[in-house]
Amino acid sequence: MTSRHPADRRFLSADAAADCPAYDLTGNHQRRQALTRQLDGLTSSLNNELAAALRQLLNLGSLDVSVGPWRGEAPTQSHNHWLAAIRNGEAEYPVLLAMDNRCLYSLSELFFGGDPAQLSDSQLKDRPLADTERRLVNRIFNALLALVCPALSLDLDDWQSQWLDYPPQTTGQQVLWSEIRLGNGDAWQVSLACGWPLALDGHHPRGASEAPADQEERLRHNLQAVTVRLKANLASLTLNLEDLAQLREGDILPMELDSLVTASAGGSPCLRGEVCEHGDRLALRIRDFIGDAE
């Protein structure tokens, strides 16, 4: 057996195939790239406008705010507290805000005029979460949503926030993450992580309830215009291999038409009929339909 040279192959080797990118059938990759560009384009305005809002909220004019790039990797920092913002009841696509004890209690200290740099590890561990601190983080989250949503053409109505008792399962979702750092020079610095779902990119397709009234009619019309080849087997003949081997050019095989002929479309039987004459041509008189054509 002669082996073929690799260059003569009609298929790709495993090594060469590894360099071929998977085709983006769902369009998620393009949507991720587009949303990343949109969110990264907001960095400058977020740094300025979010900083202004938080300086007023926390009564600290020297507060530094830095919003990092939006990426697909989930934050590696350990977070103790998770706040979810849900739009229009779409609980499967929450916007997430995550923080640890030091971040949460540092914000609370600032709000009440304290110094976050004076918080000890023991205080961070034993301090219970108060309703005032929950409301404070909600206001920070609302300030962030008020800046991002208009840029993505999303309205600010019908948002609900919910504190989670456990880290959300985002592995099955398409989420972009950004780290938001807050600090005051070298005195102290904390960070929050914001996760924005790909489904809230402002360009998701309309739901079935918003479909045009004539969409179903157009779809039906387009389907009815599809060309289908109908194939009818008029007769069959059974031979053994010996008889088949003895056939020569010019031989005649006697055949009889079946009383009922089955016609198929795309390999699937759809109707039965009788062979008849129509002028000088053979025709098929339909008797009944079978399978999915019934």
Protein Blocks (a to p, Z undefined) as FASTA:
>chain_A
ZZddfklpcbdcfklmmmpccddfkommmmmmmmmmmmmmmmmmmmmmmmmmmmmmnopa
kbccddddddfbdcfbdcfbdcdddeehiaklccdddddfklmmmmmmmmnopafklpcf
klmmmpccdfklmmmmmmmmmmmmmmmmmmnopafehiacdddfbdcdfklpccdddddd
ddehjlbccdddddddfklnopaccdfklpcfklmmmmmmmmmmpccdddddfbdcdddf
klmmmpcehiacdddddfbdcddeehiafbdcddddehjaccdddfbdchjlZZ
